[in-house]
Amino acid sequence: MVARLDETLSKQSILSKRYGTLPSDKASSATRLIEEEAFSTAVASASAEGDGIEILQVYSREISRKMLDTIKTRASSVVVSFVFDAGIATQTPSLKAAFAAAANEDNSPTVTES
């Protein structure tokens, strides 16, 4: 699972066509964090009566959610950085404010939430 997640974040995939890829080193660290948090969430949701299917569903759902949060945050940060680096945001005060607000939202620790 970890290898596949790492590949999805760092190589060409359906997600990369829309959001881009992460550099290999960042993808590896994000993958480890995503997997650890998804596993912890799944274990915490386990019930004594369950047959394991629910745990697997929670684990899979958390992996998917955290992966999307990670790649979307990265894509938004890249766009904001490009706009400021290109000087586009400084030309229009309302655009500058909008991108500053987006940057503040993107700096939230979406990957580390449980």
PyMOL commands that set and color helices and strands:
alter all, ss='L'
color gray80, all
select helices_A, chain A and resi 2-10+14-19+24-44+53-85+88-91+93-106
alter helices_A, ss='H'
color red, helices_A
deselect
rebuild
show_as cartoon
